[in-house]
Each structure stands twice: as structure tokens, then as C-alpha cells.
Amino acid sequence: MIRPRDATTIGLPALGALALAVGLAGPAAALAPLDPSVVAIEPVPCTIGAPPDDSVACLVAWLPMSWDALDAQGRLPADAPRVGVHVVVLENPTRSSDPNPIVVLAGGPGQAGSDLIPLFGPALELRRNRAVLLVDQRGTGRSKPSLACPEIAATELDDNRFNDPTLAEADPLAARFAACRARLVADGVALDAFDTRAAARDLHAIRTALGIPRWNLLGTSYGARLALDAMRVDPDGIRAVVLDSPLSNVPDREARRTAARPALFEALYRDCAADPACAARYGDLEAAMRRLAEHLGEEPMVLTFREPTSGEVVRKDVFFDDVVTALYQHMSFGPSARAVPRFLFELAEVARGRLGITDEETAAIFQTAHEGIVEGIAIGMHLSVRCREDVPFESAEAEARVTAAHDLYFPGGEPDGLYAALCPIWDVGTAPDAFGEPVASDIPVLILTGDADPLTPTQGAHEIARTLPRAQLVSFRGQAHDLFGTLMCARVLTANFIENPNMPVDTACLERMRPFFE
């Protein structure tokens, strides 16, 4: 095994030197040591870019593909398949005596922590006295095996046909998913071993193998679900947790997300009307939405697009369902949500024959709405989690009741029917019922939620807080998904909480928080 460079140059001298080889650092005292057969830590070259005055270290933790493979003595048979979980270590720039690092857990599911280095590399509010570990959860990013499916473009999962690599009306998506599954299975991948509980056990194994007594978890969206399950798996090894726009682990999540759609549109109308500049520019948005629905109910609107792959100019019929899908996807993240009143106004004016829009504006409305969600996702990992932990527990009847009562916002019927069609193909079984029970813990937790978040509605964040007696929930008025990634206020709150997790956070910056519009 490659001998690591001196751990002090990595910047974690107080964490048992972060020895990048098994056996050079002892396990945390509160946990029984893992058998040496279970985990092996290997230093690897970093392919991650960093500024010249910064440094990064990379490692791969070789772990059981299936945690059920351990024998009665807790040992892993020599011939048992393994996965390699890739970790990027951003150094602690100080000689802090107890840096207890921050572990970043990305969302998706299927996004890789290493892809977040542009955000966390310069995050000095977090790194000024502790290290940051960016974990590529099993199956994602630089971890091995990768559950990426090159047969499918990730944008094909977002229910927006104008984001697809071609604008073809029909495409054998199910056949390509089946081909991806067959390829992975032929390579020896046990798809049902790639779920949240396995990833939580991976974290415990990595922490103990590195000799880190305790660390802090920062999980966004699905990463927050992983952080919640890690609180069950390794409670003594976690000092504090930040749940940013958390995805709940309790059943019937999709029905609540469906129910949030009409409420968020109605809040948008009210907030624009209450904002003098927005109201002056765009007028009555609800009236514009209903005019657009009426017009497109009679005939589609013909707009000019460019094929994403060829660049060829094509003319396509646009239906009201396309409009609702695109606008709602833009509402998912703060930067794009600010343009929704403008987009709605422009489309309504086009339908009335009062305005023409450029190809660039058409693309901005319809073809880029979900790039921030799907970019870099390992689709196989995404499906393994969604099909095992979400889809089996969703209530089609509950969703149908919502869509029937709000047909203006669901002109195409129930959303996300794609998963119901694909999950029988992916065939990864169902998570145990106990997985969906609320997480109860006395670990200090900061919960950041936006009350205008379509992806992880704020109701779920409040439900999570009910069983966490030491949780502090901070709600951001008029804000959408991934608060840490988009708002300075959220980053300050996170840094201050991690520094003193037992103290109430100072929420003065929330006083400036309101819906923002272009």
C-alpha cells in the first residue's frame, strides 16, 4: 500500500494524524473497533482542482458491497465484493487541538460530494479551524463501482421533454434503463446494496478507520436523509448535524410534495402583488396563468427551440402542461425562482399575440430549468434509493386527490409517473418499514428550510424537528431549495452553529429575508 505523506501536511494533526492507512490510528473509544477485514483505507492521487495556496488529499475506503456479508464474528470474507468510497479532504489550515471535521453529504440521490469543491473549497466560514471531508457516497462520483448510466441523460428524469438530449416525441427510455441495469448486474453489482443505510454504515466505518472520535455532518436534500440515518447508526460519533432543505425519510413524501405545488404558486402570486416592482412590471400573475391555461387549452403555442445535441433549430408545440412543469422547476432554486414572474408574464403575452420572445429566452424558460438538480447524478444510484425507499411507500390515491382538486397546476395528471414505470425494471426491493420511522436523537441539529421549497417542502422539515429535542429550525421566508448553496445568511448560520452547537443561533440575518424577483 502506498505510504501517505505526513499527516500534519494534510492539516488534521489532532485527529489521530488522519493516518491514511488502516492501523495507524485507533478507533473512537465510544465504538467497538471494526474487524480489520472490513475496511481498508488507501491514499489515491487527487484529480480535484484546488487553488495554489490550498491543498487537498484524497483517499478511497474499501468497504463491503453488502454489509450483510459480515459473518457472525463481524469479519468480511476475503472473496466478498467491495465498494470503494472516494473521500476528498480539504485541510484544516490551523493547529486547532480538536478540529472535529465537517463531512459534506450531497443530494440527489446520486450526486457526488467531490463535485461540490467549488462551493466548499473557498468556504472559509467552515474551514477556518477544521477540515472538510467531501464524500462520494457509494455508487457516485469517483467511488467504485460507479452506478452511472451513460445510456440515459440525467435530464430525462426531470419530466421536462425540452431538456432531453433530442426533442424526439418518442424514445425507448425503459429499454435503455433495462440495458443499464443488465450491464451493472453483469459486472457483479448488487443494486439493492446501494441505499441510505449502507451509506450510513460506510460513514461509520470510515470515521472509525481514520481514528476520528467525532465529526459534524452537513447534508443537503437527500444528503440530509443520509445524515439522519447516520444519527441512528453512529450516534456517539456525531457531534452536530446541519440539515439543509432536508428530504424526510417518512412515508408518503411524494403526496406532500404534490400538495405543495398549488400552495407555492398561490404564494408566488401574493408575494409578487405585495412587491411594488414585481406588481408594476408583471401585473396579476394568477390572471395571467389562467389566461395562459385557457389559451393553450384551445391550441398549443408554437415556439422555436434548438436541439440540445445538434444545435438544429426546430419548431415545437408547447402545451400548458409544459409551461407548468418548466415554471415549477424554476421555482426549485432561488436564482431561477426570481425569474418566474417574468417568464409567466412573457408566455401569457406571447399567447395573446402581444409579444415575441427570442430563441435564447425560450431556452431559458424551457430547457435549463433542472440542470442544477440532475447534473452529475449517478442515475443507477438515484434509482436504487428512490425505488427502494420512496416509491413503494407513496400513495397514488393521495396524489390523485390533490391533482383532481387543483387541475390548473396538474394539467397532465399526477407528476413523476416515470418512477412508477421504471422501478419495476430496476427491481431493488423495498426498504424495511422501520427505515421510514421518524429519527429520534439528542444530537444538536440545525434545520434550514425554505418556505417556498418545491423539492423538499417545509412541512417535512418541521416534522423532522418534532423528534429531535435539541434541534433548532430556521425558516427562510420566500426561499427555495439548497439554502446553504444559495444564501450567505444560511452559510453564516451553519458556521456559527457548528462552532457552538449547544447555543441558540443568531438569526439576525433573517430580518432581510423576503421573496426576491427580477
Protein Blocks (a to p, Z undefined) as FASTA:
>chain_A
ZZdddfklnopamngopaabehiaccdfkbccddfklpccdddddfbdcdfkbccddddd
dddfblklpcfkopacfklccddddddddddfbfcfblopaddddehihiafklmmmmmm
mmmmlmmmpccdddddehiajbccdfbdfkbcfklmnopaklpmbfcfbdcfklmmmmmm
mmmmmnopafklmcfklmmmmmmmmmmmnopabacdddehjlmmmmmmmmmmmmmlpfbd
cdehiacfbehklmmmmmmmmmmmmmmmmmmmmpmklmmmnopmklmmmmmmmmmmmpcc
ddddddfklopacdddddfklmmmmmmmmmmpmklmmmmmmmmmmmmmmmnopaccdfkl
mmmmmmmmmmmmmgopafklmmmmmmmmmmmmpcfklmmmmmmmmmmlmmnopehklmmm
mmmmnonojadfklmpccddfbdcdddddfkbfklgfklmmmmmmmmmkbccdddehiae
hkllmpmklmmmmmmmmmmmmbccdfklmmmgccddZZ
